[in-house]
Amino acid sequence: MEKKLTKSKNKVFLGVCGGLANYFHVDPTIVRLIALVLLVMTGFFPLGLIYLVAGLIMPDTKSKGGKHVVEGEFKEHK
């Protein structure tokens, strides 16, 4: 299976940090905290610009067959 860097559906702002977390198999909260600390420490300019550019060029997550597919069992409530 080919590994692709895409935006996450679990997004707070643009889905970049969530996509990086999915790519590296780590918790999205950790990636978001690291990004926030780096953003504040660099004075918002370099990392903020990189984040916005990544948000524009990273593709969205594609579902199977281009459709929104939900897997699992569904039970009817009466």
C-alpha positions in Angstrom: 0.0 0.0 0.0 1.3 3.4 -1.0 1.7 5.9 1.8 0.4 9.4 0.9 0.4 12.7 2.8 -3.1 14.1 2.7 -5.2 16.5 4.8 -7.0 14.9 7.7 -10.7 14.6 8.2 -9.9 15.2 11.9 -9.2 18.8 11.4 -9.0 21.9 13.5 -7.7 24.3 10.9 -7.1 23.1 7.4 -6.2 19.5 8.5 -2.4 19.9 8.0 -1.3 18.8 11.5 -3.9 15.9 11.5 -2.6 14.8 8.1 1.0 14.9 9.3 0.0 12.9 12.4 -1.7 10.2 10.2 1.3 10.0 7.9 3.7 9.5 10.8 1.3 7.4 12.9 1.3 9.6 16.0 -1.4 11.4 18.0 -2.7 14.5 16.3 -2.7 16.4 19.6 1.1 16.0 19.9 1.7 17.3 16.4 -0.7 20.3 17.0 1.1 21.1 20.3 4.5 21.0 18.7 3.3 23.2 15.8 1.8 25.7 18.2 5.0 25.9 20.2 7.1 26.3 17.1 4.6 28.9 15.8 5.0 31.0 18.9 8.8 30.6 19.1 9.4 31.6 15.5 7.3 34.8 15.7 4.4 33.3 13.6 6.0 34.2 10.3 8.0 31.2 8.9 5.9 28.4 10.3 2.6 30.2 9.7 3.5 30.7 6.1 4.6 27.1 5.6 1.4 25.9 7.3 -0.8 28.0 5.0 1.0 26.9 1.9 0.8 23.2 3.0 -2.9 23.7 3.6 -3.3 24.9 0.0 -1.2 22.3 -1.7 -2.0 19.1 0.3 -4.7 17.0 -1.3 -7.9 16.1 0.7 -8.3 12.6 2.0 -10.1 10.5 -0.6 -12.7 7.9 0.4 -13.0 4.5 -1.3 -14.3 4.9 -4.8 -14.7 8.7 -4.4 -17.7 8.1 -2.2 -18.2 8.6 1.5 -18.1 5.1 2.9 -18.8 4.2 6.4 -17.8 0.8 7.6 -19.3 -1.2 10.4 -22.6 -2.7 11.5 -25.8 -0.7 11.7 -28.7 -1.6 13.9 -32.2 -0.3 13.5 -33.7 1.3 16.6 -37.4 0.7 17.2 
